[in-house]
Amino acid sequence: MGQDMAAASGVPSCSADSTHVAGPHAERLENLYPATPATVTRDEGLLLYRDMTLGRRFEDKCAEMYYRGKMFGFVHLYNGQEAVSTGVIKAMKMQHDWFCSTYRDHVHALSCGVPAREVMSELFGKETGCSKGRGGSMHLFSKEHHLLGGYAFIGEGIPVALGAAFTSRYKRDALGDAGSDAVTAAFFGDGTCNIGQFYECLNMAALWKLPILFVVENNKWAIGMDHNRATSDPEIWRKAAAFGMAGEEVDGMDVLAVRAAAQRAVERARAGEGPTVLECLTYRFRGHSLADPDELRAAEEKEFWAKRDPIKQLAAHLVSQQLATPEELKAIEKEIDAEITDCVDFALAAPEPKPEELTRYIWAED
């Protein structure tokens, strides 16, 4: 759509030469149509706050351990994007629905219910890790919690998620299992939306009306490439229309907005109405990985997004709506700090995988 047509239709312009101090990505966020956020009870609100805070404190501890030389390998943190993981996953059914992550997978695993001890152990390569110490930071997996894995290469998880969604539909339609209504959420970044697997899976999902959410965590930067310089149409959610499926963009720094959008998408999927592309406009507060000096992003841009910290936004909402007091939120934070300390102590003391089991888990076993 050209800029003149966009202006005529009321669609905000998001050109790459935007004059917004923080760039066109921020302009899109500010020009979003008014959203109807999810309404939450006190218990739901505190659950969301706890989940987001757990993710943030866990990632902060990972950074500490990495810089102290206690953790090795590639480590990609999720700070700033917590509203996406919590907003989507906590709107779905635990141990019923399915989830596929990326190499930035720690917080997705925690939101799915994988214990912090198991996630931290995996990052230390210990036998008690959720992948038995074989996967590390980028390859978290838990069959019990329906986490179908983190993937080091972009786009790898989307076909796996598509397979899970196909299984759900096949069990219901071909095998007559009326209770097979599981929905799958596939998480991936904006850079992934320029590769073939994304479009191939959109096509198949639309053809068979598969129950899947394509969750785009658009944090603007694909490693060091500005999203608006890398794609012909930076508004990814619009690409859903080419496949005849629902598409929606949402403020990915607002957990209640993400939750509401996810609930709508899940309802459509369970009703047999097919897939949704959900583009969440978010931002990572740290570099691409802990080895990234993060020198490419402007200070003004970082400042703009720091003011929209999703955890602080939720805390302010809970207090203003009298769903929680500041003291109650502080108590949750204190509990989480103790949980983080415990999971690190547990992981450090856990045994290494046995050398004689080097080839275990490579082949299917009885």
N, C-alpha and C positions, 0 to 999 in steps of 0.2 A: 504494500500500500504506500503510495507516495505521500509526501508531507502535506500537500494540498488536500488530498483525499482524506488523510488522517484528521486534518483540522476540520474539514467539513463534517466528518462523522463524529467528532467529539473525542476521538482517540488521541491521547497525548503523544506528542512527538518525542522520539527517543533516539535522535540521530547521534552518531558517534562524535560529532563536533559540538556537543552540548556545552553550554557555558556554566553549568552548575558547578559550584566549587568542588564538589566531590565526584563529578562526572555523571554521565548519562545513566549509570546503574542506580545512583542515588536519586536522580530525577524521576526515574520510573517508580521508585518506591514512594516518593512524595506525591506522584500523580495517580496512584492507584485509586480506582473507584472506591467509595466508602464500602467497607466490608462489614458483614454481620458476624461478629466474633461469637465463638461458642460460649454458651452460658454454663457455668460450672457451679457445683455445690462446694461447700467448704472442704469436704473430703477430697473431691476431685482436684480442687485448686492446690491443696497441700501435696497431693500425689504428684502433680505436674511440677510443683516447685522443688520437691525433693529429688525428682528424677533429673531435672535440669542442673540442680546444684551438685548432685553426685557426678554427673558428667563433667562439669567444669572443674571440680576439685580433683577428680581422678586425672584429668589431663594436666592440670598444674603439677601434680605429683609426678607424672610421667616426665615432664620437662625437667623437674628437679633431679630425678634419678638419672636421666640421660646426661645432663650436664655435669653430674658428679661421677660419671664414668661407670655407673652401675647397670645401665641399660644400653644395648648395642643395636646396630642395624638401622634400617629406615623407620622413622617414627613420624607420623603425620597426625597432628592434633586437630581437635574439633572446636576449640574455643570460639564462641560467637555464634555457632550454628545450632546450639542446643534446642532452640524452638522447633526446628524441623524434625529432629529425631523424636523428641518427646511429643510434639503435636501430632505426628502421624502415627507412631507406634502405639501410643497410649489411647488412640482412637480406635484401635483394632483389638481383636481378641487374642490374648496371650495363649501360646501353646495350641492354637487353632489356626490362626492365619500364619503366613510365611513371610520371611524377610530376606532380602539380599543386599549386601553392603558393598563397600569399595575398599580401597586401602586406608581410608579415614574411618575406621570401623569400630573403634573402642566404645564410643558412646552409643552407637546403634546396638551393640551387644548388651551394654548395661540396660538400655531401655527395654530390650527384649526379655530381661530378667536373668541374664547370665550373671552369676555372682561376681562381685568385684574381685574376690580372691582368685577365681578362675581366670579372669581377664588379665589381672596383674601377673599372675603366674605365667601365663602364656607370653607376656611381654619379656619375661626373664628367661624364657625357654625352658621352663620347668615341667616335670611330669604331671603336676597338678593343674596345668593349664587346660583351657577348654579344648585346645587342639593337641593336648598331650605334649606340649613343648615343640611340636613339629612345625607350627605355622608362624609364630611370632606376631608382630604388630599387624601385619597386613593380611593375615589369613586366619582370622578368628572364625570358629565354627561351633555350633551347638545344636545337635539334632533335637535334644530335649526341649530347647527353647525356640525351635523352628527358625534358627538363624542359619541360612544356607551358605554362609561364608562371606569373608572379605576377599577382595581380588586385587592383585597388584597391578594388573593391566586394565586400563579403562574400558568399560563396556562388557567385560567378561561376565559380570553377574547378571546382566539383563536377559540373555537367553536362558540362563538357569532359572531366573524368576519366571520367565515365560513358560518354562516347562512345568513349574509348580502350579501356575495358574491353569495350564492345560489339563494337568492331572485332576485338579478340582472339578473342572467342567466335565471331563471324561467320566469320572466316577459317577457324577450325577446323571448325565445324559445317556451314556452307553451302558453303565453297569447298574443303573437304577438306584443309586444311593441318594435318597432325598435329603439326607443330612449333610451332603458334601457341598458346603457353601463357603469354603475357605477363600480368602482374598490374599493376594500376594502384593507386597510393596517392594519395588526395586529402587534403590537409592543410587544416584550418580550425579556427577557434576556437569557444569555447563560445557566443558571441553569435550565431554563424551558425546554431546549432541551433534558433533561434526563427523562422526564415524558411521560406517555402514550398519553395524549391528543395531544401533538405535532405531534406524528407519526400517530395517527388516523386521524387527520385533514389533514395532508399531503396526506394520502392515498385517502381520499374522494375528496380533491381538485383536485388531479391528475386524478381520475376516471371520474370526471364530467367537467374537464378543467375549473374550477371556476376562476373568475377574482379576485385573491387575492395575495397580497404581504405578505409573512412571513418575517417580519423585525426583525432580531436577533441583539439586541444591546449587543454585546459581550464586556463587560467591564472588563473581566477577572475574576472578583470576584463575586461569588454567596454568598452574605453576607460575610462570612469569608473563603469560600472554593475556592481555586485556581482552575480555570476552567480546567487546564491541569492535575489536579489530580482527576478529577471527571468524566471524560468521556473517552471512548475508542478511539475516534477519535476527537481531539479538533477542527478540521476544519469542522465546522458545515455545511457550504455551500455544502460540498461534499455529504452530506446525501440526498440532493435533487435527485441525480442521481438514487438512489434506487427506487424512485417513478416515474422516467421518466420525471422529471420537470427541469426547468432551475434553476441553482444555481450560485451565484456570491459572491465573497468576495470583500470588498472595504475598503478603508481607511476611517474609521468613524470619523476621526478628520479633514477631508477635505470636507466641505459642497458641493463644486462643483463636487467632485468625487461621493459623495452620490447622489446628484441631477441627475447626468448623468446616474448612475445605476438605479435609481428609474424611470427615464423617459423611459429607455429601457424596464423595467419590466412592467410599465403601458401600454406602447404601445403594448406589447405582450398580456397583459390581455384584453385590449379593442378589439383587433383583434381576440379574441376567442382562443388564443394559450395557455391559462391556467396560472397556478400560477408560482411564483418565490420565492425561498429562497434567501434572501439578507442578508448576514452576514456582519455587520458593525463592524470593529475592533475599539473600542473606549475605553474610560477610565473615570471613575467618579473621580472628584477631591476631593470630600468629602467622609466621611465614608458611610457605607450602609444606615444609617439613622442618624438623629441628636443626637440620643442616643448612637451612636457607637463611641468609643474613637479612632478607626482607628489605632490600634497599630500593626496590622499584616503585613501591607505592608511596604516593604523596602523603605528607603529614596531615594535610587538610582532609584527605579522604579517610584516613584512619580515625581522625577526630570525629568526623561526621558519624561514622558507624559505632564508635565507642559510646556515643551518647544514646545509642539505641540498643544498649545491652539487653538481650531478651530476658535475662534473669531479673535484672533491676525493674524492667517494665512489668513483669508478672508480680513481683513483690509489691510494687506500688498499687497495682490493681487489687490485689488481695486485701491490702490494708484499707484502701479507699472504699471498697465494697463491704468492709467489716466482715470479711471471711477469715481473717487472721490478724493477729497483732504482731508488731515488730519483734516482740519477745518470743513469740511462738516460732517465727521464722529463724531467729537466732538459735533457738533450741534445735531446730532441724539441722542447721549448719553445723552445730557442735556435734550432733550425732554422726553426721556424715564425715566430719574430720576424724572422728574416732574409727569409723569404718575404713577410711582410707589408710590410716596408720596401721590398722589391723591387716589389711590386704597386702601392704608392703612387707610387714614383718612375716606374714605367712609365706609370701612368695620367696623372700630371701632365704627362709629356712627350708623350703621345699626341696625334694631331691631332684637331681638331674635325670633325664631319661637314661635308661640303661643302655650301654654300648651294644650289648648283645641283641637289643630290640631295634637296631638301626633300620631294618627293612620292614618293621611292623607298620601297619596302617597304609601300606602302599597298595596291597591287593585286598579284595573282598575276603572277609574271614567268616567262619561259621559263628 
